[in-house]
Amino acid sequence: MDWIEKSSASVWGSFLIMVGLAFVPAMPIPLIVGYIATNQPFWLALLISLGGTTVGCIGMFYLSRTILARWARKKVAAYARLDGFFTMLDRNAFLAILIGRLIPIMPSAGLNAIAGVTSMPVLAFTFATVIGKLPTMVAFTMAGQKFEDNQWSTMLLVSTYLLMLVLIGRKLKRRFST
Protein backbone atom coordinates (compact mmCIF):
# COMPACT_ATOMS: atom_id res chain seq x y z
CA MET A 1 0.00 0.00 0.00
CA ASP A 2 2.90 2.32 -0.62
CA TRP A 3 0.84 4.21 -3.18
CA ILE A 4 -1.35 5.73 -0.44
CA GLU A 5 0.37 9.10 -0.37
CA LYS A 6 -0.83 12.68 -0.45
CA SER A 7 -2.09 12.71 -4.04
CA SER A 8 -5.52 12.80 -5.65
CA ALA A 9 -5.02 9.30 -7.10
CA SER A 10 -4.36 7.92 -3.62
CA VAL A 11 -7.42 9.71 -2.24
CA TRP A 12 -9.70 8.09 -4.81
CA GLY A 13 -7.89 4.77 -4.53
CA SER A 14 -8.27 4.82 -0.74
CA PHE A 15 -11.94 5.73 -1.10
CA LEU A 16 -12.54 2.79 -3.47
CA ILE A 17 -10.73 0.43 -1.09
CA MET A 18 -13.06 1.53 1.71
CA VAL A 19 -16.09 1.03 -0.56
CA GLY A 20 -14.90 -2.48 -1.42
CA LEU A 21 -14.17 -3.44 2.19
CA ALA A 22 -17.81 -2.78 3.09
CA PHE A 23 -18.73 -5.87 1.04
CA VAL A 24 -16.34 -8.23 2.80
CA PRO A 25 -17.18 -9.63 6.25
CA ALA A 26 -14.59 -9.51 9.04
CA MET A 27 -12.14 -7.16 7.36
CA PRO A 28 -9.77 -5.13 9.56
CA ILE A 29 -11.32 -1.81 8.52
CA PRO A 30 -9.97 0.06 11.60
CA LEU A 31 -6.41 -0.85 10.59
CA ILE A 32 -6.98 0.43 7.05
CA VAL A 33 -8.56 3.62 8.43
CA GLY A 34 -5.54 4.15 10.67
CA TYR A 35 -3.16 3.55 7.78
CA ILE A 36 -5.00 6.03 5.55
CA ALA A 37 -4.85 8.56 8.41
CA THR A 38 -1.07 8.26 8.65
CA ASN A 39 -0.82 9.46 5.05
CA GLN A 40 -3.61 12.04 4.79
CA PRO A 41 -4.72 15.10 6.77
CA PHE A 42 -7.24 14.25 9.51
CA TRP A 43 -10.41 15.60 7.88
CA LEU A 44 -9.57 14.12 4.48
CA ALA A 45 -8.77 10.72 6.02
CA LEU A 46 -12.05 10.83 7.97
CA LEU A 47 -13.99 11.77 4.82
CA ILE A 48 -12.33 8.98 2.82
CA SER A 49 -13.01 6.38 5.51
CA LEU A 50 -16.52 7.38 6.52
CA GLY A 51 -17.61 8.23 2.98
CA GLY A 52 -16.12 5.10 1.44
CA THR A 53 -17.58 2.69 3.98
CA THR A 54 -20.97 4.41 3.83
CA VAL A 55 -21.11 4.20 0.03
CA GLY A 56 -20.09 0.54 0.26
CA CYS A 57 -22.75 -0.16 2.91
CA ILE A 58 -25.44 1.45 0.75
CA GLY A 59 -24.24 -0.60 -2.23
CA MET A 60 -24.49 -3.85 -0.25
CA PHE A 61 -27.89 -2.76 1.09
CA TYR A 62 -29.18 -2.32 -2.47
CA LEU A 63 -27.62 -5.56 -3.70
CA SER A 64 -29.28 -7.45 -0.85
CA ARG A 65 -32.58 -5.80 -1.64
CA THR A 66 -32.47 -6.42 -5.40
CA ILE A 67 -30.03 -8.67 -7.27
CA LEU A 68 -29.01 -10.84 -4.30
CA ALA A 69 -32.37 -10.76 -2.49
CA ARG A 70 -33.01 -14.53 -2.55
CA TRP A 71 -29.45 -15.35 -1.45
CA ALA A 72 -29.50 -12.66 1.28
CA ARG A 73 -32.83 -13.88 2.69
CA LYS A 74 -31.51 -17.44 2.86
CA LYS A 75 -28.30 -16.32 4.61
CA VAL A 76 -30.20 -14.13 7.07
CA ALA A 77 -32.70 -16.92 7.87
CA ALA A 78 -29.79 -19.25 8.78
CA TYR A 79 -28.86 -17.13 11.80
CA ALA A 80 -31.48 -18.04 14.38
CA ARG A 81 -29.28 -16.60 17.16
CA LEU A 82 -30.06 -13.13 15.80
CA ASP A 83 -33.76 -13.38 16.67
CA GLY A 84 -33.42 -10.63 19.32
CA PHE A 85 -31.81 -8.36 16.76
CA PHE A 86 -34.57 -9.10 14.23
CA THR A 87 -37.17 -8.24 16.86
CA MET A 88 -35.39 -4.96 17.50
CA LEU A 89 -35.16 -4.37 13.74
CA ASP A 90 -38.93 -4.86 13.42
CA ARG A 91 -39.62 -2.42 16.28
CA ASN A 92 -37.19 0.31 15.27
CA ALA A 93 -34.97 -0.35 12.26
CA PHE A 94 -33.09 2.95 12.59
CA LEU A 95 -32.14 2.23 16.21
CA ALA A 96 -31.17 -1.38 15.41
CA ILE A 97 -28.81 -0.32 12.62
CA LEU A 98 -27.46 2.56 14.71
CA ILE A 99 -26.63 0.24 17.61
CA GLY A 100 -25.23 -2.34 15.20
CA ARG A 101 -22.86 0.30 13.85
CA LEU A 102 -21.93 1.84 17.21
CA ILE A 103 -21.24 -1.52 18.82
CA PRO A 104 -20.04 -3.90 16.15
CA ILE A 105 -22.12 -6.92 17.17
CA MET A 106 -21.78 -8.42 13.70
CA PRO A 107 -19.74 -7.76 10.58
CA SER A 108 -20.79 -4.67 8.68
CA ALA A 109 -21.50 -6.70 5.53
CA GLY A 110 -23.95 -8.86 7.50
CA LEU A 111 -25.70 -5.81 8.89
CA ASN A 112 -25.99 -4.38 5.37
CA ALA A 113 -27.49 -7.64 4.06
CA ILE A 114 -29.94 -7.90 6.95
CA ALA A 115 -31.12 -4.31 6.49
CA GLY A 116 -31.42 -4.90 2.75
CA VAL A 117 -33.96 -7.71 3.17
CA THR A 118 -36.16 -5.60 5.44
CA SER A 119 -38.52 -2.82 4.43
CA MET A 120 -36.24 -0.24 6.04
CA PRO A 121 -36.08 2.99 4.01
CA VAL A 122 -32.67 3.65 2.45
CA LEU A 123 -32.54 7.15 3.94
CA ALA A 124 -32.99 5.81 7.49
CA PHE A 125 -30.35 3.16 6.79
CA THR A 126 -27.95 5.81 5.48
CA PHE A 127 -28.39 8.15 8.46
CA ALA A 128 -28.08 5.30 10.98
CA THR A 129 -24.95 4.12 9.18
CA VAL A 130 -23.26 7.53 9.11
CA ILE A 131 -24.13 8.37 12.72
CA GLY A 132 -23.18 4.89 13.93
CA LYS A 133 -19.89 4.68 12.06
CA LEU A 134 -18.75 8.21 12.91
CA PRO A 135 -17.34 7.55 16.42
CA THR A 136 -15.34 4.52 15.25
CA MET A 137 -14.01 6.32 12.20
CA VAL A 138 -13.03 9.37 14.28
CA ALA A 139 -11.29 7.19 16.89
CA PHE A 140 -9.27 5.20 14.36
CA THR A 141 -8.49 8.24 12.22
CA MET A 142 -7.17 9.97 15.33
CA ALA A 143 -5.20 6.85 16.21
CA GLY A 144 -3.66 6.76 12.75
CA GLN A 145 -2.76 10.44 12.93
CA LYS A 146 -1.03 10.04 16.31
CA PHE A 147 0.58 6.64 15.72
CA GLU A 148 3.92 7.87 14.40
CA ASP A 149 4.26 10.42 17.21
CA ASN A 150 3.41 8.18 20.15
CA GLN A 151 2.58 4.50 19.66
CA TRP A 152 1.84 3.88 23.36
CA SER A 153 -0.79 6.59 23.69
CA THR A 154 -2.31 5.41 20.42
CA MET A 155 -2.52 1.84 21.70
CA LEU A 156 -4.03 3.10 24.95
CA LEU A 157 -6.65 5.12 23.02
CA VAL A 158 -7.58 2.16 20.83
CA SER A 159 -7.62 -0.30 23.75
CA THR A 160 -9.84 1.98 25.84
CA TYR A 161 -12.22 2.47 22.92
CA LEU A 162 -12.42 -1.28 22.24
CA LEU A 163 -12.98 -2.04 25.94
CA MET A 164 -15.85 0.48 26.03
CA LEU A 165 -17.39 -1.20 22.96
CA VAL A 166 -17.15 -4.65 24.55
CA LEU A 167 -18.71 -3.49 27.83
CA ILE A 168 -21.54 -1.60 26.13
CA GLY A 169 -22.10 -4.52 23.75
CA ARG A 170 -22.43 -6.98 26.63
CA LYS A 171 -24.91 -4.74 28.41
CA LEU A 172 -27.02 -4.35 25.25
CA LYS A 173 -26.85 -8.06 24.51
CA ARG A 174 -28.19 -8.87 27.99
CA ARG A 175 -30.91 -6.25 27.60
CA PHE A 176 -32.15 -7.48 24.23
CA SER A 177 -31.71 -11.21 25.01
CA THR A 178 -34.42 -11.12 27.65
N, C-alpha and C positions, 0 to 999 in steps of 0.2 A: 504494500500500500504506500510505497514511496511517492506515488504521484499525487497524494493528497497534500498539496501545498497551497499557498495563497495565490491561486489563479482562478479565473472564471471556469475553466474546464474542470478543475478539481471540485469547485462548488457544485456544479451540475452532476458530476460523477458521484460525489458524496451523497447528494440528494437522491439520485437513482438507486444507490446502494441501500439507503434507508427505506425507500419505497419497496424494493425487492425483499428486504429482510422482514417486512410486515407479513409476507406470505409464508414464511418458514417458521414452523414451531420451534421453540427452545433455542433460539439464536441468542448469542451474547450481545444484544443490542446496547446495553450500557457500556460495554467495552469499546464498541465502535463509536458511540457518542463521545466518550472520553478521548478517543484517538482523534476524532475530527476536531474536538475542542483544543487539542494541543497544537493544531495547525491553522486554526481560523480564529478571528476575533470572537469574543463571547457571544454577542447577539447574532452574528452570522451563523456560528456553530449551532446555537439554539434553534434558529430558524430552519437550518438544514435538517436537523434531527427531528424536531417536532413536526415540521411541514412534511418531510419525507415519510415519516412513519404514519402520519395522519392520512396522507394521500394513499399509501399502501393499504391501510386499514379500510378505507372507503372502497378501494378496488376489490379487496377480498370480500367485503360486505356485499357488493354488487354481484360478484361472481357467485357467491353462495346463494344469492337470491334469484339468480337467473340461470346462467349456463351450467353451474354445478349444483343446482338446487336439489336434485334427487340424491346425489352423492353426499352433500352436506347434511341433508335430513337423516340419512342412514348413519352417518358418523355421529351426529348429535344424539340420535336415539340410542346408540351403543353405550353412552355414558350415564347409566342409571344413578351413579353417585352424585350427579349434579342436579338431582331433583329439587333440592332446596334453592339452588340458583335459578332453575327454571320457574319455580314458584315466585321468586323475587322478580324475575324478568316479566312474568305475567302481570304482577301487581304494579311495578314501576320500572319499565325498561330503561329509562334514562338513569335512574339511581343504580340499577344493577350493572350497567355498563360503566358508569362512573366509578363505582366501588371496584369493579373488576380491573379497571385501569389504575386506580390509586394503589390498590393492594393486589399485586399480580398473583391471583389465585389460580390462574391457568394461563397457558401461552396466549399471546396476543392473537395469533392466527386462529386459535380455537374460539376465542371470544368474538372475533370478526365473523366466523362461520355461524356461530350460534345466533348472533344478532341478525345475520342475513336471512335465516330461515324463519324469523319472527315477522310480525307485522310492524315492527318498530320503524318509525319514520327516519329517513336518512339524515335529516337535519338534527334530530335529537341524538342520533348515533354520533354524528360529527361533533356536536358540542360536548357530549359526554366524553368522547375520545380526547378532544383537545384539552378540556379541563382536567381530566384524569391523568393524562400523560405529562402535563406541564410540570408538576413537582419533580417527577423522576428525571425528566429531561434537563431541568434546571440543575438538579443535584449533580448529575453526571457530567454536564457541561462544565459546571464549576470545578468538579473534581479533575477533569481533563485540563482545564486552564491552570490549575494550581499544581498539577502533578510534577512538572519539571522543577518547580521552586522548592516544594517540600512534600516528599512522598509520604512521610509519616502522618502529617496532618490530613493529607488527602485520604489515606487509608482509614484514618479515624473518622473522617466525615462520611465516607462510604459505609463503613461498618456500623456507625450509629444510625444512618438512614435505613440500612437493611434490617437492623435489629428492630427499629420502630415498625417497619413493614410487617415483620414476622409477628410481633406482639399484637398489632392491630388486626392482622389477618386471623390470628387465633381467636381473638375476642369476637370478631364478626362471624367466624365459622361456628363458634359455639352458639351465638345468638340466632343464626339462621338455620342451624341443625335441629333446633327444638321446635 
